[in-house]
Amino acid sequence: MRLFLGSFVELSDYRKVREEFSFIEGKWVERSNLHLTLLFLGEVKVPQSIIYRLSSLSYPDLSIPIKGLGFFGSPPRVLFGKLDPTPLQPIHEEVCRLLDYEPDRPFRPHITLCRIKRIGNYSRFIDKVRSYRNRDLGELRLTIQLIESKLTPKGPIYTPLHTF
C-alpha cells in the first residue's frame, strides 16, 4: 500500500484561487483531497506496524492558518498554500523518531493546490502569487491520519486508515 501521514484541510474560497490562476495550465487538486503531508511513507506492506509504532504519538490541538501562496521549482511546478512550519516541526520530528526514519530533505509543510504544466505569462503568475502574500486561505485543524493513496488515471484516491 502507498501510504502517507497527513491532515485534510478546508480552504475558504478555493474556487476563487482557481479562477484567479485560470491562466496557468495544470492539474488542480480536488477540494476533497486538499491536505498537509506530514510524512510520505511510500509502499508499506504492513500498515499495522506504522499504527503500532505511532501509538504513543501525542500532539497539541492545533489550528494553523493557511496564509499566502508559494511555489516549488524553476520554472514553477507546484503552486501551494503556505503554513507556518514552527508548530508542525516538532510533531514531524517526533513522528520521524517514533518510526526511526531519517528524512532525506527538509520538512516544508504546505498544501499543494496545483501541479503546473505550463505558465503562459510568468510575470503575471509572480504578481498574482505576490498579491496573495498575507491573504488568509483557510486553516489546518491538525488531525493526523494514516492515509492510503491509490493512483488512478483520473487522479489519486485518498482513504484514511487510522486517526492518531
Beta strands, then each sheet from edge to edge (+ up, - down):
strand 1: 2-8
strand 2: 10-11
strand 3: 24-28
strand 4: 35-43
strand 5: 63-72
strand 6: 78-83
strand 7: 110-119
strand 8: 136-141
strand 9: 145-150
strand 10: 157-163
sheet 1: 4+ 1- 9+ 10-
sheet 2: 2+ 8- 5+ 6- 7+ 3-
end
